[in-house]
């Protein structure tokens, strides 16, 4: 029996908002553009459609001016509890990785878990060492939490 543990990164965070609001912030481009990515990064969307088989084609702009092409294909959507996706630099990227996001109610809050599985241990290790994927993932979820808190306080949906 094969295990993916050595190829995985798992990051989770509690967010003080109901799953429906957290899920919405993750699934509408008007929201995603406000919080996606590690601290200091911004996002420019080229195209976005949220349905199974559709894509989010975007660039992340690093604080040092480097642009990173990104391509996400949605592979499973179960509102408001689960999203699965394939994430690479471009369509059919052989180095793309899979992510599963779960949104679980915890009282009035939501526990979000992001489980990412890379094609190989070497690719996972490279993402951690070269791109600081664990810290970047934590920063991204922190940005989501801050954005959702602002949405909830302003009641903007």
C-alpha positions in Angstrom: 0.0 0.0 0.0 1.4 3.4 -1.1 1.5 6.4 1.2 1.6 10.1 0.1 2.9 11.4 3.4 6.4 12.2 2.1 4.8 14.1 -0.8 2.3 16.1 1.2 2.0 19.5 2.9 -0.9 19.9 5.2 -1.8 23.3 6.6 -4.9 24.2 8.7 -6.3 27.2 10.4 -9.4 28.2 12.3 -11.3 31.1 10.9 -13.9 33.0 12.9 -16.7 32.8 10.4 -19.2 30.2 9.2 -18.2 27.7 6.4 -20.5 29.3 3.9 -18.7 32.7 4.1 -15.2 31.2 4.1 -16.2 29.0 1.1 -17.5 32.1 -0.7 -14.3 34.0 -0.1 -12.4 31.1 -1.7 -14.7 30.6 -4.7 -15.5 34.1 -6.1 -12.8 35.9 -8.0 -13.8 39.3 -6.5 -12.8 37.9 -3.1 -9.8 35.8 -4.2 -8.1 38.8 -5.7 -8.2 40.5 -2.3 -6.3 37.9 -0.2 -4.7 35.1 -2.3 -1.0 34.5 -1.9 1.7 35.0 0.7 2.3 38.3 2.4 3.5 41.0 -0.1 2.1 39.1 -3.2 -0.7 40.4 -5.4 -2.7 38.5 -8.0 -3.9 39.4 -11.5 -6.6 37.1 -12.9 -6.6 36.4 -16.6 -9.7 34.2 -16.5 -11.8 32.6 -13.8 -14.8 30.2 -13.8 -15.7 28.2 -10.7 -17.1 24.9 -11.7 -15.7 21.4 -12.1 -13.4 21.3 -15.1 -13.1 25.1 -15.4 -10.0 27.1 -14.6 -8.5 30.0 -12.8 -5.7 31.4 -14.9 -3.7 34.1 -13.1 -0.3 35.6 -12.2 1.0 36.1 -8.8 3.3 39.1 -8.5 6.1 38.8 -5.9 7.3 41.6 -3.7 10.6 41.5 -5.6 8.8 42.1 -9.0 8.9 38.5 -10.1 5.8 37.2 -11.8 4.6 33.6 -11.3 2.2 32.1 -13.9 -0.5 30.0 -12.2 -3.2 27.7 -13.5 -5.8 26.0 -11.3 -8.3 23.4 -12.6 -11.2 22.7 -10.3 -11.7 18.9 -10.0 -14.3 18.7 -7.3 -16.6 21.2 -5.7 -18.9 20.4 -2.8 -20.3 23.6 -1.3 -19.6 24.7 1.4 -17.4 21.8 2.6 -14.8 20.7 0.0 -12.8 21.9 -3.0 -10.3 19.8 -4.9 -8.0 21.2 -7.6 -5.0 20.7 -9.7 -2.5 23.5 -9.5 0.4 24.1 -12.0 2.0 26.9 -14.0 0.0 26.2 -17.1 -2.6 23.8 -18.6 -1.4 20.2 -18.5 1.7 21.1 -16.5 3.3 17.6 -15.7 4.6 19.1 -12.4 1.1 20.2 -11.2 0.1 19.3 -7.7 -3.2 18.3 -6.2 -4.9 20.2 -3.4 -7.9 19.3 -1.3 -9.5 22.0 0.8 -12.0 21.1 3.5 -14.2 23.6 5.4 -15.5 22.2 8.6 -17.9 24.0 11.0 -16.6 24.3 14.5 -19.3 26.1 16.4 -19.6 29.6 14.7 -16.1 29.2 13.2 -14.6 27.2 10.4 -11.6 24.9 10.4 -10.0 25.0 7.0 -7.5 22.3 6.0 -5.4 22.5 2.8 -3.8 19.1 1.9 -1.4 19.3 -1.0 0.1 16.3 -2.7 3.0 16.7 -5.1 4.0 14.2 -7.8 7.2 13.3 -6.0 9.0 13.8 -2.7 11.7 15.8 -4.5 9.1 18.2 -5.9 7.5 18.6 -2.4 11.0 19.2 -0.9 11.8 21.8 -3.6 8.5 23.6 -3.0 9.3 23.8 0.7 13.0 24.8 0.3 13.0 27.0 -2.7 9.5 28.5 -2.6 8.8 28.3 1.2 5.5 26.6 0.5 4.7 25.8 4.2 5.2 29.4 5.4 3.5 30.8 2.2 0.5 28.5 2.7 0.2 29.7 6.3 0.4 33.3 5.2 -2.2 32.7 2.6 -4.7 31.2 5.1 -3.9 34.1 7.5 -4.8 36.5 4.6 -8.0 34.6 4.1 -8.9 34.8 7.8 -8.2 38.5 7.9 -10.2 39.1 4.7 -13.2 37.0 6.0 -13.1 38.9 9.3 -13.4 42.2 7.3 -16.3 40.7 5.2 -18.1 39.6 8.3 -17.7 42.9 10.1 -18.8 44.9 7.0 -21.5 42.3 6.1 -20.4 42.6 2.4 -21.2 39.5 0.4 
